[in-house]
């Protein structure tokens, strides 16, 4: 299946409107019929919990609120409906939820950070795993906002960009892994935090967003700054933030907290997340990093230990790798390669030339 490319630019509302119009058909054909979407709407529409989050987001991130308002109008759906879908992972669900929602809440991805070697630039790489409903129905966004750096991002139909994998022209790269930590609260939705990071110009700006105490929930973030030659693996549930600077040794992360000071925080850990974490760690230990590429690891499909996810692979979370992103960081540019599987590599390639920092 092809990767659909969207070009959008302008003021927040205008850029959002262009995105929404480009994805509208897919949203109405696929997203609004997704079982998780339907149950989220049925359970949470009009709730005080969501209203608190909506009001806080409008106050803290007015430009991003306008961007999602534009997306909603372009998609032809109400703003609250679009907002609700973008805070699906921030909500406290009871135990009597459908299997589809349970799978969505424990969705899986795998990310790598490979520091530079004499033969290869520093690399951040990511398998984006999600519902099979979205296989062939996702997009790659090339955005040039009026405010903030240009950026590129994988995009689910109906969701604001940033919460999967992307990079901006300030040289920041971000990939996201879901973590299901039991510390959720009404606050800033994690999707908006991820989108705000794509507007940051330095790694410290991005990290400050992840240190905010008013976040509703959180993710694991692999972050890199090409301009600053810095790499970080950040576990950021709602209640805390742990920043691991990555220098000489490579790093892998799946979908649960693994840092010694965080891993005892109550969280849901799937068998698949443990398997992918262990397998990626093993492959990194055994690899000749001067010769091994990140895609070699992310395409690994040893039966019972699969990192590359396919339907019926036995995993107990989302079982479909929708795309693999490889981001190579150098002082002048970020090179992007997006693969749709081992047999469809380089479905999209790009060079993000670093923009000079604006004069203050």
C-alpha positions as a Markdown table, in Angstrom:
| # | Residue | x | y | z |
|---|---|---|---|---|
| 1 | Unk | 0.0 | 0.0 | 0.0 |
| 2 | Unk | 1.3 | 3.5 | -0.7 |
| 3 | Unk | 2.1 | 6.1 | 1.9 |
| 4 | Unk | -0.1 | 9.1 | 1.2 |
| 5 | Unk | 1.8 | 12.4 | 1.3 |
| 6 | Unk | 0.1 | 15.6 | 2.6 |
| 7 | Unk | 1.6 | 19.1 | 2.2 |
| 8 | Unk | 0.2 | 21.8 | 4.5 |
| 9 | Unk | 1.3 | 25.3 | 5.4 |
| 10 | Unk | 0.2 | 28.6 | 6.9 |
| 11 | Unk | -1.4 | 29.8 | 10.1 |
| 12 | Unk | -2.5 | 27.2 | 12.6 |
| 13 | Unk | -6.1 | 27.0 | 11.5 |
| 14 | Unk | -5.3 | 27.1 | 7.8 |
| 15 | Unk | -2.7 | 24.4 | 8.1 |
| 16 | Unk | -5.0 | 22.3 | 10.2 |
| 17 | Unk | -7.8 | 22.8 | 7.7 |
| 18 | Unk | -5.6 | 21.6 | 4.8 |
| 19 | Unk | -4.7 | 18.5 | 6.8 |
| 20 | Unk | -8.3 | 17.8 | 7.7 |
| 21 | Unk | -9.5 | 18.1 | 4.1 |
| 22 | Unk | -6.7 | 15.7 | 2.9 |
| 23 | Unk | -7.7 | 13.0 | 5.4 |
| 24 | Unk | -11.5 | 13.6 | 5.5 |
| 25 | Unk | -12.4 | 10.7 | 3.3 |
| 26 | Unk | -10.2 | 8.2 | 5.3 |
| 27 | Unk | -11.6 | 9.6 | 8.6 |
| 28 | Unk | -15.2 | 9.0 | 7.4 |
| 29 | Unk | -14.4 | 5.7 | 5.8 |
| 30 | Unk | -12.2 | 4.2 | 8.5 |
| 31 | Unk | -11.7 | 6.1 | 11.7 |
| 32 | Unk | -15.2 | 6.9 | 12.8 |
| 33 | Unk | -16.1 | 3.2 | 12.4 |
| 34 | Unk | -13.1 | 2.0 | 14.4 |
| 35 | Unk | -14.4 | 0.2 | 17.4 |
| 36 | Unk | -12.2 | 2.0 | 19.8 |
| 37 | Unk | -13.3 | 5.4 | 18.4 |
| 38 | Unk | -17.0 | 4.5 | 18.7 |
| 39 | Unk | -16.6 | 3.3 | 22.3 |
| 40 | Unk | -14.5 | 6.4 | 23.2 |
| 41 | Unk | -17.3 | 8.6 | 22.0 |
| 42 | Unk | -20.1 | 6.7 | 23.6 |
| 43 | Unk | -18.4 | 6.7 | 27.0 |
| 44 | Unk | -16.7 | 10.1 | 27.2 |
| 45 | Unk | -18.6 | 12.7 | 25.1 |
| 46 | Unk | -19.7 | 15.6 | 27.2 |
| 47 | Unk | -17.8 | 14.4 | 30.3 |
| 48 | Unk | -16.4 | 16.9 | 32.9 |
| 49 | Unk | -13.1 | 15.0 | 32.6 |
| 50 | Unk | -12.7 | 15.8 | 29.0 |
| 51 | Unk | -14.0 | 19.3 | 29.4 |
| 52 | Unk | -11.3 | 20.1 | 31.9 |
| 53 | Unk | -8.7 | 18.8 | 29.4 |
| 54 | Unk | -10.2 | 20.8 | 26.6 |
| 55 | Unk | -10.2 | 24.0 | 28.6 |
| 56 | Unk | -6.6 | 23.6 | 29.8 |
| 57 | Unk | -5.4 | 22.8 | 26.3 |
| 58 | Unk | -7.0 | 25.9 | 24.8 |
| 59 | Unk | -5.4 | 28.0 | 27.5 |
| 60 | Unk | -1.9 | 26.5 | 27.3 |
| 61 | Unk | -1.7 | 25.7 | 23.6 |
| 62 | Unk | -4.0 | 28.1 | 21.8 |
| 63 | Unk | -2.2 | 27.7 | 18.4 |
| 64 | Unk | -2.4 | 23.9 | 18.6 |
| 65 | Unk | -6.1 | 24.2 | 19.6 |
| 66 | Unk | -6.6 | 26.3 | 16.4 |
| 67 | Unk | -4.7 | 23.7 | 14.4 |
| 68 | Unk | -7.1 | 21.0 | 15.6 |
| 69 | Unk | -10.1 | 23.2 | 15.1 |
| 70 | Unk | -9.0 | 23.6 | 11.4 |
| 71 | Unk | -8.5 | 19.8 | 11.2 |
| 72 | Unk | -12.0 | 19.2 | 12.6 |
| 73 | Unk | -13.6 | 21.6 | 10.1 |
| 74 | Unk | -11.6 | 20.1 | 7.3 |
| 75 | Unk | -12.6 | 16.6 | 8.3 |
| 76 | Unk | -16.2 | 17.7 | 8.7 |
| 77 | Unk | -16.6 | 16.6 | 12.3 |
| 78 | Unk | -17.2 | 18.5 | 15.5 |
| 79 | Unk | -14.2 | 19.9 | 17.4 |
| 80 | Unk | -15.1 | 18.0 | 20.6 |
| 81 | Unk | -15.2 | 14.8 | 18.6 |
| 82 | Unk | -11.7 | 15.4 | 17.2 |
| 83 | Unk | -10.3 | 16.4 | 20.6 |
| 84 | Unk | -11.8 | 13.3 | 22.2 |
| 85 | Unk | -10.0 | 11.1 | 19.8 |
| 86 | Unk | -6.8 | 12.9 | 20.5 |
| 87 | Unk | -7.0 | 12.2 | 24.2 |
| 88 | Unk | -8.0 | 8.6 | 24.0 |
| 89 | Unk | -4.9 | 7.4 | 25.9 |
| 90 | Unk | -5.3 | 10.0 | 28.7 |
| 91 | Unk | -8.7 | 8.7 | 29.9 |
| 92 | Unk | -9.3 | 6.4 | 32.9 |
| 93 | Unk | -11.2 | 3.5 | 31.5 |
| 94 | Unk | -13.1 | 1.0 | 33.7 |
| 95 | Unk | -12.4 | -2.7 | 33.5 |
| 96 | Unk | -15.6 | -3.5 | 31.5 |
| 97 | Unk | -14.2 | -2.3 | 28.1 |
| 98 | Unk | -14.3 | -4.1 | 24.8 |
| 99 | Unk | -11.2 | -6.1 | 23.6 |
| 100 | Unk | -10.7 | -3.5 | 20.9 |
| 101 | Unk | -10.3 | -0.7 | 23.4 |
| 102 | Unk | -8.1 | -2.9 | 25.7 |
| 103 | Unk | -5.8 | -3.6 | 22.7 |
| 104 | Unk | -5.7 | 0.1 | 21.8 |
| 105 | Unk | -4.7 | 1.1 | 25.3 |
| 106 | Unk | -1.8 | -1.3 | 25.3 |
| 107 | Unk | -0.7 | -0.6 | 21.7 |
| 108 | Unk | 2.9 | -1.5 | 20.8 |
| 109 | Unk | 5.8 | 0.2 | 19.1 |
| 110 | Unk | 9.6 | -0.3 | 19.2 |
| 111 | Unk | 12.2 | 2.5 | 19.1 |
| 112 | Unk | 16.0 | 2.5 | 18.8 |
| 113 | Unk | 18.8 | 5.1 | 19.3 |
| 114 | Unk | 22.1 | 4.3 | 17.7 |
| 115 | Unk | 24.9 | 6.8 | 18.5 |
| 116 | Unk | 27.2 | 7.8 | 15.7 |
| 117 | Unk | 30.0 | 5.6 | 14.7 |
| 118 | Unk | 32.9 | 6.4 | 12.3 |
| 119 | Unk | 30.8 | 4.8 | 9.5 |
| 120 | Unk | 27.3 | 5.9 | 10.3 |
| 121 | Unk | 25.6 | 9.0 | 11.6 |
| 122 | Unk | 23.5 | 9.0 | 14.8 |
| 123 | Unk | 20.2 | 7.3 | 14.1 |
| 124 | Unk | 16.8 | 7.2 | 15.8 |
| 125 | Unk | 14.6 | 4.5 | 14.3 |
| 126 | Unk | 11.0 | 3.4 | 15.0 |
| 127 | Unk | 8.4 | 0.8 | 14.2 |
| 128 | Unk | 5.0 | 2.4 | 14.4 |
| 129 | Unk | 2.5 | -0.4 | 15.4 |
| 130 | Unk | -1.2 | 0.2 | 15.4 |
| 131 | Unk | -4.6 | -1.2 | 14.6 |
| 132 | Unk | -4.8 | -3.2 | 11.3 |
| 133 | Unk | -7.7 | -0.8 | 10.4 |
| 134 | Unk | -5.0 | 1.8 | 9.6 |
| 135 | Unk | -2.8 | -0.4 | 7.5 |
| 136 | Unk | -2.5 | 1.5 | 4.2 |
| 137 | Unk | -4.7 | 4.3 | 5.6 |
| 138 | Unk | -2.0 | 6.5 | 7.2 |
| 139 | Unk | -0.2 | 9.6 | 5.9 |
| 140 | Unk | 3.1 | 11.4 | 5.9 |
| 141 | Unk | 2.7 | 15.1 | 6.6 |
| 142 | Unk | 5.1 | 17.7 | 5.2 |
| 143 | Unk | 4.3 | 20.9 | 7.2 |
| 144 | Unk | 5.5 | 24.4 | 6.9 |
| 145 | Unk | 3.7 | 26.4 | 9.6 |
| 146 | Unk | 3.9 | 30.2 | 9.7 |
| 147 | Unk | 5.2 | 30.0 | 13.3 |
| 148 | Unk | 7.8 | 27.4 | 14.4 |
| 149 | Unk | 10.1 | 25.3 | 12.3 |
| 150 | Unk | 9.0 | 23.2 | 9.3 |
| 151 | Unk | 8.4 | 19.6 | 10.3 |
| 152 | Unk | 7.5 | 16.2 | 8.9 |
| 153 | Unk | 5.4 | 13.5 | 10.7 |
| 154 | Unk | 3.7 | 10.2 | 10.4 |
| 155 | Unk | -0.1 | 10.9 | 10.7 |
| 156 | Unk | -3.0 | 8.8 | 11.7 |
| 157 | Unk | -6.4 | 9.9 | 10.1 |
| 158 | Unk | -8.1 | 12.1 | 12.7 |
| 159 | Unk | -5.1 | 12.6 | 15.0 |
| 160 | Unk | -2.9 | 15.7 | 15.5 |
| 161 | Unk | 0.6 | 15.1 | 14.2 |
| 162 | Unk | 3.6 | 14.3 | 16.4 |
| 163 | Unk | 2.6 | 11.3 | 18.6 |
| 164 | Unk | 4.2 | 8.6 | 16.4 |
| 165 | Unk | 7.4 | 9.7 | 14.7 |
| 166 | Unk | 8.7 | 12.9 | 13.1 |
| 167 | Unk | 11.4 | 15.5 | 12.8 |
| 168 | Unk | 11.6 | 19.3 | 12.4 |
| 169 | Unk | 13.9 | 21.7 | 10.5 |
| 170 | Unk | 15.6 | 22.8 | 13.8 |
| 171 | Unk | 17.1 | 19.3 | 13.8 |
| 172 | Unk | 14.8 | 17.7 | 16.5 |
| 173 | Unk | 13.7 | 14.1 | 16.0 |
| 174 | Unk | 11.0 | 12.5 | 18.0 |
| 175 | Unk | 9.7 | 8.9 | 18.2 |
| 176 | Unk | 7.0 | 7.8 | 20.6 |
| 177 | Unk | 6.2 | 4.5 | 22.4 |
| 178 | Unk | 3.1 | 4.1 | 24.4 |
| 179 | Unk | 3.4 | 3.3 | 28.1 |
| 180 | Unk | 0.4 | 2.3 | 30.1 |
| 181 | Unk | 1.1 | 3.8 | 33.5 |
| 182 | Unk | -1.7 | 4.0 | 36.1 |
| 183 | Unk | -1.2 | 7.7 | 37.0 |
| 184 | Unk | -3.7 | 9.3 | 34.6 |
| 185 | Unk | -5.3 | 12.6 | 35.6 |
| 186 | Unk | -7.2 | 15.5 | 33.9 |
| 187 | Unk | -4.5 | 17.6 | 32.3 |
| 188 | Unk | -2.7 | 18.4 | 29.0 |
| 189 | Unk | -3.2 | 15.5 | 26.6 |
| 190 | Unk | -0.1 | 13.8 | 25.6 |
| 191 | Unk | -0.8 | 14.1 | 21.9 |
| 192 | Unk | -0.6 | 17.9 | 22.3 |
| 193 | Unk | 2.7 | 17.7 | 24.2 |
| 194 | Unk | 4.1 | 15.6 | 21.3 |
| 195 | Unk | 2.9 | 18.1 | 18.7 |
| 196 | Unk | 4.4 | 21.0 | 20.8 |
| 197 | Unk | 7.7 | 19.2 | 20.7 |
| 198 | Unk | 7.7 | 19.4 | 16.9 |
| 199 | Unk | 7.6 | 23.2 | 17.4 |
| 200 | Unk | 10.6 | 23.2 | 19.7 |
| 201 | Unk | 14.0 | 24.4 | 18.5 |
| 202 | Unk | 16.3 | 22.9 | 21.1 |
| 203 | Unk | 16.3 | 19.6 | 23.0 |
| 204 | Unk | 16.0 | 21.5 | 26.3 |
| 205 | Unk | 12.8 | 23.1 | 25.0 |
| 206 | Unk | 11.4 | 19.6 | 24.3 |
| 207 | Unk | 12.5 | 18.3 | 27.7 |
| 208 | Unk | 10.9 | 21.2 | 29.5 |
| 209 | Unk | 7.5 | 20.2 | 27.9 |
| 210 | Unk | 8.0 | 16.7 | 29.3 |
| 211 | Unk | 8.8 | 18.0 | 32.8 |
| 212 | Unk | 5.4 | 19.8 | 33.0 |
| 213 | Unk | 3.5 | 18.6 | 36.1 |
| 214 | Unk | 0.1 | 19.3 | 34.4 |
| 215 | Unk | 0.4 | 16.5 | 31.8 |
| 216 | Unk | -2.6 | 14.1 | 31.7 |
| 217 | Unk | -0.6 | 11.0 | 31.0 |
| 218 | Unk | 2.6 | 10.3 | 29.1 |
| 219 | Unk | 4.7 | 8.3 | 26.7 |
| 220 | Unk | 8.3 | 7.2 | 26.2 |
| 221 | Unk | 10.1 | 9.6 | 23.9 |
| 222 | Unk | 13.3 | 9.0 | 21.9 |
| 223 | Unk | 14.6 | 12.5 | 21.2 |
| 224 | Unk | 17.6 | 13.7 | 19.3 |
| 225 | Unk | 19.0 | 17.1 | 18.3 |
| 226 | Unk | 21.0 | 17.1 | 15.1 |
| 227 | Unk | 22.2 | 20.7 | 15.7 |
| 228 | Unk | 23.3 | 20.0 | 19.2 |
| 229 | Unk | 24.6 | 16.5 | 18.8 |
| 230 | Unk | 22.5 | 15.2 | 21.7 |
| 231 | Unk | 20.4 | 12.1 | 22.1 |
| 232 | Unk | 18.0 | 11.2 | 24.9 |
| 233 | Unk | 15.6 | 8.4 | 25.9 |
| 234 | Unk | 12.8 | 9.9 | 28.1 |
| 235 | Unk | 10.2 | 8.0 | 30.1 |
| 236 | Unk | 7.5 | 10.6 | 30.9 |
| 237 | Unk | 4.4 | 9.3 | 32.6 |
| 238 | Unk | 2.1 | 11.9 | 34.1 |
| 239 | Unk | 3.7 | 11.8 | 37.6 |
| 240 | Unk | 7.4 | 12.0 | 36.7 |
| 241 | Unk | 10.0 | 12.4 | 34.0 |
| 242 | Unk | 13.3 | 10.4 | 33.7 |
| 243 | Unk | 15.8 | 11.6 | 31.1 |
| 244 | Unk | 18.5 | 9.2 | 30.0 |
| 245 | Unk | 21.3 | 10.8 | 27.9 |
| 246 | Unk | 22.5 | 8.4 | 25.2 |
| 247 | Unk | 26.1 | 8.6 | 24.3 |
| 248 | Unk | 28.3 | 5.6 | 23.6 |
| 249 | Unk | 25.9 | 2.6 | 23.9 |
| 250 | Unk | 22.8 | 2.1 | 21.8 |
| 251 | Unk | 19.3 | 2.0 | 23.4 |
| 252 | Unk | 16.1 | 0.2 | 22.7 |
| 253 | Unk | 12.6 | 0.8 | 24.1 |
| 254 | Unk | 9.3 | -0.9 | 23.8 |
| 255 | Unk | 6.1 | -0.1 | 25.7 |
| 256 | Unk | 6.8 | -0.1 | 29.4 |
| 257 | Unk | 8.9 | 1.8 | 31.9 |
| 258 | Unk | 12.4 | 0.1 | 32.2 |
| 259 | Unk | 14.5 | 2.6 | 34.1 |
| 260 | Unk | 15.4 | 1.3 | 37.6 |
| 261 | Unk | 13.8 | 4.3 | 39.4 |
| 262 | Unk | 10.6 | 4.1 | 37.4 |
| 263 | Unk | 9.9 | 0.5 | 36.6 |
| 264 | Unk | 8.1 | -0.2 | 39.9 |
| 265 | Unk | 5.5 | 2.4 | 39.2 |
| 266 | Unk | 2.1 | 0.6 | 38.6 |
| 267 | Unk | 1.7 | 0.0 | 34.9 |
| 268 | Unk | 0.3 | -2.5 | 32.5 |
| 269 | Unk | 2.9 | -4.5 | 30.6 |
| 270 | Unk | 2.0 | -6.8 | 27.8 |
| 271 | Unk | 3.9 | -10.0 | 27.0 |
| 272 | Unk | 4.6 | -8.6 | 23.5 |
| 273 | Unk | 6.3 | -5.5 | 25.1 |
| 274 | Unk | 8.6 | -7.7 | 27.2 |
| 275 | Unk | 9.4 | -9.9 | 24.2 |
| 276 | Unk | 10.2 | -6.9 | 21.9 |
| 277 | Unk | 12.3 | -5.2 | 24.6 |
| 278 | Unk | 14.3 | -8.3 | 25.3 |
| 279 | Unk | 14.8 | -9.2 | 21.6 |
| 280 | Unk | 15.9 | -5.6 | 20.7 |
| 281 | Unk | 18.3 | -5.5 | 23.7 |
| 282 | Unk | 19.8 | -8.9 | 22.6 |
| 283 | Unk | 20.2 | -7.8 | 19.0 |
| 284 | Unk | 21.9 | -4.6 | 20.0 |
| 285 | Unk | 24.3 | -6.5 | 22.3 |
| 286 | Unk | 25.2 | -8.9 | 19.5 |
| 287 | Unk | 25.4 | -6.3 | 16.6 |
| 288 | Unk | 28.4 | -5.0 | 14.8 |
| 289 | Unk | 27.0 | -1.4 | 14.8 |
| 290 | Unk | 29.4 | -0.3 | 12.1 |
| 291 | Unk | 27.6 | -2.7 | 9.8 |
| 292 | Unk | 24.2 | -3.3 | 11.3 |
| 293 | Unk | 21.4 | -0.9 | 10.2 |
| 294 | Unk | 18.5 | 0.0 | 12.4 |
| 295 | Unk | 16.1 | -1.6 | 10.0 |
| 296 | Unk | 17.9 | -5.0 | 10.4 |
| 297 | Unk | 16.7 | -4.9 | 14.0 |
| 298 | Unk | 13.3 | -3.4 | 13.5 |
| 299 | Unk | 12.5 | -6.0 | 10.7 |
| 300 | Unk | 13.5 | -8.9 | 12.9 |
| 301 | Unk | 10.7 | -11.5 | 13.0 |
| 302 | Unk | 12.1 | -14.5 | 14.9 |
| 303 | Unk | 9.0 | -16.6 | 15.7 |
| 304 | Unk | 7.7 | -15.9 | 19.1 |
| 305 | Unk | 10.0 | -12.9 | 19.5 |
| 306 | Unk | 8.9 | -10.7 | 16.7 |
| 307 | Unk | 9.9 | -7.0 | 16.7 |
| 308 | Unk | 8.2 | -6.5 | 13.3 |
| 309 | Unk | 4.5 | -7.0 | 14.0 |
| 310 | Unk | 2.2 | -8.9 | 11.7 |
| 311 | Unk | -1.4 | -10.1 | 12.2 |
| 312 | Unk | -1.6 | -13.4 | 14.1 |
| 313 | Unk | 2.0 | -13.2 | 15.3 |
| 314 | Unk | 0.7 | -14.2 | 18.7 |
| 315 | Unk | 1.3 | -10.8 | 20.3 |
| 316 | Unk | -1.2 | -9.6 | 23.0 |
| 317 | Unk | -1.3 | -6.0 | 21.8 |
| 318 | Unk | -1.8 | -4.2 | 18.5 |
| 319 | Unk | -0.3 | -6.6 | 16.0 |
| 320 | Unk | 0.5 | -4.6 | 12.9 |
| 321 | Unk | 3.6 | -2.6 | 12.0 |
| 322 | Unk | 2.2 | 0.3 | 9.9 |
| 323 | Unk | 5.5 | 1.9 | 9.1 |
| 324 | Unk | 9.2 | 2.0 | 10.0 |
| 325 | Unk | 11.0 | 5.3 | 10.2 |
| 326 | Unk | 14.8 | 5.8 | 10.1 |
| 327 | Unk | 16.1 | 9.2 | 11.0 |
| 328 | Unk | 19.8 | 9.9 | 10.5 |
| 329 | Unk | 21.1 | 13.0 | 12.3 |
| 330 | Unk | 24.0 | 15.1 | 11.1 |
| 331 | Unk | 25.0 | 18.7 | 11.8 |
| 332 | Unk | 23.5 | 20.0 | 8.5 |
| 333 | Unk | 20.4 | 17.8 | 8.0 |
| 334 | Unk | 18.1 | 15.0 | 9.1 |
| 335 | Unk | 17.7 | 12.3 | 6.5 |
| 336 | Unk | 14.4 | 10.5 | 6.7 |
| 337 | Unk | 13.5 | 7.1 | 5.2 |
| 338 | Unk | 10.1 | 5.5 | 5.8 |
| 339 | Unk | 9.6 | 1.8 | 5.0 |
| 340 | Unk | 6.3 | 0.0 | 4.8 |
| 341 | Unk | 7.9 | -3.4 | 5.5 |
| 342 | Unk | 11.0 | -5.3 | 4.3 |
| 343 | Unk | 9.5 | -5.7 | 0.9 |
| 344 | Unk | 8.5 | -2.0 | 0.5 |
| 345 | Unk | 11.5 | 0.0 | 1.7 |
| 346 | Unk | 12.0 | 3.7 | 1.0 |
| 347 | Unk | 8.3 | 4.3 | 0.4 |
| 348 | Unk | 9.2 | 7.9 | 1.3 |
| 349 | Unk | 12.6 | 9.6 | 1.7 |
| 350 | Unk | 13.4 | 13.2 | 2.6 |
| 351 | Unk | 16.2 | 15.5 | 3.6 |
| 352 | Unk | 15.3 | 18.1 | 6.2 |
| 353 | Unk | 17.9 | 20.8 | 5.9 |
| 354 | Unk | 18.5 | 22.5 | 9.2 |
| 355 | Unk | 17.1 | 26.1 | 9.3 |
| 356 | Unk | 19.2 | 28.8 | 11.0 |
| 357 | Unk | 17.8 | 29.7 | 14.4 |
| 358 | Unk | 15.7 | 32.9 | 14.2 |
| 359 | Unk | 17.3 | 36.1 | 15.4 |
| 360 | Unk | 15.7 | 37.2 | 18.7 |
